[in-house]
Amino acid sequence: MKKKSSVLFFVFLIYSFSIFSQSVSNVWVSDLGNGTYKNPVLYADYSDPDVCRVGNDYYLVASSFGNIPGLPILHSNDLVNWTIIGHAILKMTPEERFNTLQHGNGVWAPSIRFHNNEFYIYFGDADAGIYMTKASNPVGVWSQLTLVKEGKGLIDSCPFWDEDGKAYVVHGFAGSRAGMKSVLGIFEMTADGTKALTESRLIFDGHLTNPTVEGPKFYKRSGYYYIFCPAGGVKPGWQLALRSKNIYGPYEEKRVLEQGKSDINGPHQGAWVDTPDGKENWFLHFQDVYAYGRVVHLQPIVWKNDWPVIGIDNAGSGCGTPVVTYKKPNVGKTYPIATPAESDEFDGQILGKQWQWQANSNPLWYFCAGDKGYLRLFAWQLLGEAKNLWNAPNLLLQKFPAPDFVATAKMTFSPYKKGERAGLVVMGLDYATLTIENAETGLILNQIECVNADKSTPEKTNTSISLTQNTVFLRVTVIQSKAMNKDGINEPKANCSFSYSLDGKVFIPIGERFTAREGLWIGAKVGIYCSRPKSLNDSGYTDVDWFRITK
């Protein structure tokens, strides 16, 4: 008990420092300041969220696929105000695989649990099996990844330690690798959570009424084993609850959350947690909003006849619909408004926690010159025969933070050879950049777009102008609109307009409007990069004075 208290106190100190050392977003704040909140609580792509509570602290993890650092960890005291406190993975393994681009592969649907005074995270790598990492301090160093169960197509794993000391994992199957989906399995593992003891045993078949069942989360309440899981697909689906008195079933099933007449489509997989006093129950889940990724919502839960009812059940059917605004969880006190980091003045000696690379990082890509007030990005070549930035591991990116926002970067470009480039990028299956290039005629500014980048499509330059200086302010303005898509859904569109400035005051529009697209299983991202056409014995660079997200 003493060890647990000291760990939590240490975490609290670090977290308190992080809250007061960062600014609150001015583009999306869920806390309405009057005892209520609006959904999403995180308007950013934290897909497949899972949450656990330890004392008064909540910890959230989300899928990160092949992006590094991976397995982001967020902290909250009230389920509404969240900050990024770290990542559990600094390099994906095996390194030879993840040093190259692995779009859509890697970390799928993690789960986080606190057991025996340690935090455990499990996730499925669809090409390798189910992995685990653990730590006594969620802000500290996490253990090397342990392969708990090898096997293609094993995904969406969640551990459970029963009262008798036995340990289990429930998981889904990826049809693309396993050859079948829409079923859930359970295997027993060692009590220390490191190794599977049995083969997976199928405990639920969703083919008839709950196709594509996946993302299971394991709980126990009032003598029942519960599995919360989504079905029906990411965008059009719904939430199920399964229950049984026996861990291997048979499981009863009940639909407990669906879109109904709300605008929140396919309320998808998430986590059940309670308040510290145990009097309130809540559910965090994601909604897929196309280019903006999978954003996180918070729903109330009430229990009726030992079934959870999530959201608001106005019809009395036992199946709720999502709320847009609601009273905040009663956690016993009011906590300060907090949001994940967005802007970066680059005045530190390490990268901000909001940033990720597209693959395992190379220390030669960047230099954090915080004492001088800038981040230096060195020019680096594309991988192999790549024709565009889809296969550029050295893009430094962060998630879209809101429906509407402006991203501005101040850059000073110092090239080494012709063909080197540096710029601002909106990245996805399609991407667009505002790029400074060291051309044969001198420095030029290009507004570029690339449609179907994942299919190796070449870039197209929309506009090009000459530059007379190497310090330029680059800007993209993102504004959301809605348009009916081919499926009859009013799809949110992320409309991007580029501009530049030579003095930081007057911004001049440049190029053509671009409509962002999501990446593979992730939302569009915005960020910065520096590249060269081929490997050389040295590199040019760009110094990024700051990167700011504003209205």
Residue, then its C-alpha position, 0 to 999 in steps of 0.5 A: m500500500k505504501k508503494k502504491s501511494s508513493v507512485l501515485f504521489f510522484v505521478f501527481l507531482i509530475y502531472s501538476f507541473s505539466i498542467f501549469s507549464q503548458s497553455v490551454s488550447n484555444v481551438w477546442v476545450s471540452d470543459l464548458g466551465n459551468g459544470t458541464y462538458k461538450n463532446p468530443v472530450l478529445y477532438a483528436d485522433y486517439s482511436d480505440p481508447d482504453v482507460c483505467r482509474v487508479g485512485n483519483d487518476y485516470y489514464l488513457v491509451a490509444s492506438s498508434f500503429g507504426n507512428i513513433p513514439g507509440l502508445p500515447i498515455l493521457h492523464s485526467n482527474d475528471l474524464v473531461n480535461w486531458t493532457i499527454i504525459g508520455h508514451a509507452i513505446l519509444k521504438m517499435t520492435p523488431e526495429e528492422r521492420f519498423n524502421t521503414l514505413q508501416h502504415g496501418n500496422g503495429v499497435w492496434a487497440p491497446s488496453i491499460r490495467f493497474h494490477n499488483n501496483e503496476f500498469y500493464i498495457y496489452f495490444g495486438d500487432a496483426d502481423a505478429g501477435i499480442y504484446m505487453t509492456k508494463a511500468s510502475n510509473p506511467v510517466g516513466v520508462w516502460s518495459q521492453l515489449t513482451l510477446v505474450k502470444e504469437g500469431k497472425g491476426l490476433i488483435d484488440s487484446c485486453p487482460f483480466w486477473d480473476e479473484d482466484g489468481k488466474a489471468y486471461v486475455v480476451h481478443g479479436f481477430a483481423g480477417s485480413r490476417a487470420g482469415m476470419k473476423s466477427v468472433l472473439g476468443i479468450f486464452e489463459m496466461t501466466a499470472d505475471g501476464t507474460k506468456a499464454l498458457t492455452e490456445s485461444r478459445l472462441i467465446f462469441d460469434g457475431h456473424l449473424t447479428n453482430p458482424t465485425v465484432e472487435g475491440p473487446k474490454f474485460y470486466k467483472r461485476s456482481g458475479y458476471y464477467y462482462i465484455f464490452c465490444p463494438a460491432g457493425g463496423v467503425k462508422p455505422g456500428w454500435q456497442l454491445a455488452l456481453r455477460s456470463k457467469n462463466i469466463y468462457g461463456p455462454y455469453e448473453e448479448k445486448r446492444v447498449l449504445e447506438q447512434g439513433k437520431s444523434d449525429i454521433n455515428g457508429p459509437h465505437q469501442g471504448a472503456w468503462v470506468d467509475t468515479p472514485d466513490g463508485k457512485e457514477n459510471w462512465f464510458l469513453h468511446f471513439q467516433d470516426v469523423y473521416a479526415y479528422g480521425r477517431v475522436v473521443h466521447l464521454q457517455p454516462i452509464v446507468w446499470k439496469n438489471d445488471w446491464p449497462v445502459i450507455g448514453i441517454d435512453n429516452a425510449g426506455s429500450g435499454c439501449g442509449t444514444p450518445v450525448v452532445t453535452y452533459k454534466k461533468p462527472n462528480v469526482g469530488k472536486t473541480y480540476p483546472i481546464a487542461t488540454p493536450a499539447e498543440s503549439d510548440e515554442f521549441d524551447g526544450q531539450i526534447l521534442g514535445k509529447q504531441w509530436q510523432w514520426q511516421a516510423n522509428s526515428n533516427p537521431l540524425w533527423y533533428f536537434c533540439a536546440g532549446d537553449k537557442g529557442y529552435l528545433r533544427l530539422f536536418a534534410w533526409q532522403l525518402l526511403g527506397e524508390a519512394k516517389n512522395l512523402w507517404n514513404a518519408p519516415n522523417l515527417l514530424l507530425q501531430k494530430f488535427p486538434a479541432p474542426d477549425f484551426v490555423a497552424t503556423a510555423k516560422m522557418t529559417f532554411s539553410p540548404y546544403k545542396k540543390g533539391e533540398r526542401a523544408g516545409l509545412v505539410v498536411m498529411g494523409l492518403d492525399y497530402a499538401t505542402l507549403t515548401i521552401e526549395n533550394a532550386e537551380t535558380g535559388l530559393i523558391l516557395n512551392q504549394i504542392e499537392c499529392v493525390n493518392a499518395d499511398k499509390s506512389t502518385p507523383e506530386k503536383t506543384n500548384t504555385s511557385i514563387s521566388l524568395t529573396q530571404n530564407t526566413v519564412f512564415l508558413r501557414v495552413t488554415v483548416i475550416q470544416s464544412k459538411a457535404m453529402n458523400k456517396d453513402g448518403i452521409n453528411e461527411p465533415k470535410a477539412n478544407c485547407s488554405f495555405s498562405y505565407s508571410l515574410d514578416g510574420k504580420v501580413f500573410i499572402p494566400i498561395g496555391e489552391r484549396f486542398t481537402a484533407r484525407e485521413g491516413l490508413w486507420i488514422g486521421a490527417k495530421v499536420g506538421i513539418y519536415c526537411s528532405r533531400p533528394k538523395s543520401l549525401n555526406d552531409s545535410g542542409y537543415t531548417d530551424v523551426d523557431w516555433f509551431r503554433i495552433t491558433k483560431 
